[in-house]
Amino acid sequence: MDETTYRTLLAQFLNDYWGAFHEALEAQTVNREMLAESLFDALVDAHHRFAAARDGVDPAVERLGRLWRHVAERRTVTFEAPLSAHEVEHARAQFKTIYDTLIAHGKAYPKAGTDVVSHAVHGTPRTPLRADAAR
């Protein structure tokens, strides 16, 4: 992986995939009884884009794919059902694993990693969740 590819992949992970998950969690803090279909769909779409970029070889990405399929099936019974506490914890653990893997792969490009992380609107899976990502 060269520096440009690394920078692009890390930015996609933090700003697109982690960002979609973060926004879904943020919405659930406002209304714990539901998760809007559009937010869940955005999360699943971000998953597919990131999984394609990773060529499906990352076990944590595969585990997240299974989780989103499970949640989607549950949501066919209970429309707009929120993510459960267990699902959130499981997802966060997978996001942390993916982040750690990306950071380890980017050790050869420390400036690229620092730049991408410093501009990540939603922070990282290893930083505290931000209450309002717009700030």
Beta strands, then each sheet from edge to edge (+ up, - down):
end
